Amino acid sequence: MQGKTSDMSGGARVSLMDRRLFLARLAAVGGVAVSAPRLSVAVAAEPPRNAGQVTGDSNPAAGGRGKVLQVRGEIKEYKDPQTGARVRRLTGDGSSNVHPYFTSWAFVGSGADNAILASNRSGAYQWYLLDIPAARLVQLTAGQKVSPNMACVARSGELFYFDGLTLHAVRTDTLADRELYRVPAGFKPALPTCTADGRYVAFAYCQETTLSTETGRIYSTMHERYYQHPNSVVMRIDTKDGAAVAAWGEPTWISHVLIHPTQPNLIVFCHEGGGTCVAQRMWIVNLDDMQMRKAAPLYPQRPGESCVHEYFTQQGDVGFQYTLDRDGGVREEYNAYIRPDGTWIRQYLFPGQRPGHIQSNSDNTLVVGDRAFLSPDDKEGGKYMSLMTHANGRVQIRRLAWTGTSWRTQASHGHPSFSPDDRWVVYNSDAEKSDNVYMADVQSL
């Protein structure tokens, strides 16, 4: 079963592995860095359902994993007064709630009933599964250093997440949690990405450095970190046996790693640091290259161009946005698509500013963005989610839903993505004074 938690009569029936067996397995791997998956606390049964109650943690060592909250009071459905779209607010208890980064799925199963989100409602961020029709929120993790965006979701219903330096895999149906890999000391992981089937996870880890330009404002340290040229390594982890492969590395800040959805030998990554500093953002490396492996520019940038927010479509092409500053102060902004072998597909000119982040539906016929500028002089576009189609080299854009987000933090960025059935778009907003997760019905317009 994928995603849905099922009813169980008689309250919580969470059975745990015999303690001696657990300790024996722990001792067998030495309790240190793992070379194969290690079972943490096994939960053999699906989480219980007690409507209207908080299910107490039957295993203190699990730190709340399996706890069930009834959140019907948080879920609110309404008609967007600006666009007419059908919108659902999924969270609303005053805590910070964030769906996975836009390069990942945000749902398990084939539809939009079971959403994945991070929430700090327990006092620290943990990952949760929200059964929307039942309004049941199930805690999936009990990490010490869990962060929003530091996770990805496979179609198989497995969530891969970092707890500090440790990469875990947790089943959303059984809550079985495995430790897959640990980042070396002195380095910090960047957001993970996985193949569609969940067999491989890829990410970069970057050397930790001391920074002097931190102001509390988003991106304030970006240029300083870039000029420090920290060492970075792109990693690929086999989630079946824990085998770790270093795919690429260099003394450059690497981030935004993407693994091809069906060809795990292909990994895209970016040189981070902002368009002011970075001359070539997008790169690709092929793990099948066994002799003198080299990373190659995916889209070789020319003077006046900057690229941002790349992602894999479900067809395996790379979508991204780029900006071209022409002579005379004329700026053009585009959606663009390129194949992993570097074959150019097409670029599409925006009528105004580009959105912040974009993502495609299953056949790339519809694209969502977290801004919606309808013309060069549109002053309200930053407050709306957009739907885009492409024709004759142009982007046709319409507004899906009002978000009113501040854009002050990563958690407040919309980072939209489609549900697996293409029916809904999930996004973040802090318009209600805290970070919340929303979804808008694409078919309601």
Secondary structure, 3 states (H helix, E strand, C coil): CCCCCCCCCCCCCCCECCHHHHHHHHHHCCCCCCCCCEECCCECCCCCCCCCCCCCCCCHHHCCCCCEEECCCCCEEEECCCCCCEEEECCCCCCCEECCCCCCCCEECCCCCEEEEEECCCCCCEEEEEECCCCEEEECCCCCCEEEEEEEECCCCEEEEEECCEEEEEECCCCCEEEEEECCCCEEECCCEECCCCCEEEEEEEECCCCCCCCCCCCCCHHHHHHHCCCEEEEEEECCCCCEEEEEEECCCEEEEEECCCCCCEEEEEECCCCCCCCCCEEEEECCCCCCCCCEECCCCCCCEEEEEEEECCCCCEEEEEEEECCCCCEEEEEEEECCCCCEEEEEECCCCCCCCEEECCCCCCEEECCCCCCCCCCCHHHEEEEEEEECCEEEEEEEEECCCCCCCHHHCCCCEECCCCCEEEEEECCCCCCEEEEEEHHHC
